[in-house]
Amino acid sequence: MSAPDTPAIRAATALGLAYELRQIERPNSLEDAAAKLGVTPQHLLKTLVVRRAEDDHLLVVVPGDRRLDWPRLRAHLGVSRVSLPDADEARAVTGYERGTITPFGTRVALPVLIDASVVGTGTVTIGAGAHGWSFRVDADALVATLSEQLDAQVVAVT
């Protein structure tokens, strides 16, 4: 099957990110996806949509084996409350279904936070905007591209 034409793939290419596009059969879990991609869950990055307030969202990129530290995230953002939107709201904001969300090519430009634990981890994968498709990329190159091109911040949030 040929690669899909997703906004994420077009955006990552336009930003100059060096990546290998990978396809796997739709996984049943994070662990299944990591195994199919030949990486550990730590190296499979997930992109979460977080709502600060109505019509105020951001993206948080975290390793698959880690969980958000909600108090730490709230403290960094200077807010008392954040939440995860439902699937419909996440899709409306990003243009992507859950399981395909990525910081590349979102419907509207969103602030991006990258968990500090991603730095220096070698090769990672991150969604490419379609089920079963991901970018295989050097973690530091990903962080540099997101920081330089999308003004992402590296912050300890897990």
C-alpha positions, 0 to 999 in steps of 0.5 A: 500500500502506498503512503497516505497523503496526510497533512502530517506527512506534508507538514513534516516534509515541509519542515525538513524533518528527516524520517522513515515512514513506517506502516503497521497493521492497526494495533490493539494496544500500545504494547502491540504497536511498539512490538509491531514497530520494533521499538520499546513503549518508551520509544513510541511517542503519543501526542495528547490533546489537552484543554486549558479552557474552552477553545484553548488547547495544546498538544503534549508529546510523551513517551508511550510508557509514561503518564502525564503528571497533571499537577506538574502540567498545571503548574507549568501552564499556570492554570488550576484545571486542565482536561482531556477533550473527548474524541470528537473535540480532539478531532475538531481541534487537530483534524486527526482521530485519536490514535493518529494525532500528531503535532504535525499538520494540525487543523489549527496551530497549537502550542506543543510541549514535549516531555523532557524524557524524550531528549536523548532517547535515540530512535523514536516513532510518532504518529503520521496522521493516519491509523497504522502509519508513523514517523521513525525519527531521531528523538533529538532531531524531532525535538529540534524540528518541533522546537525550532519550527513549531516553537515547542517547549521541552518540559518535564510533564511526566 
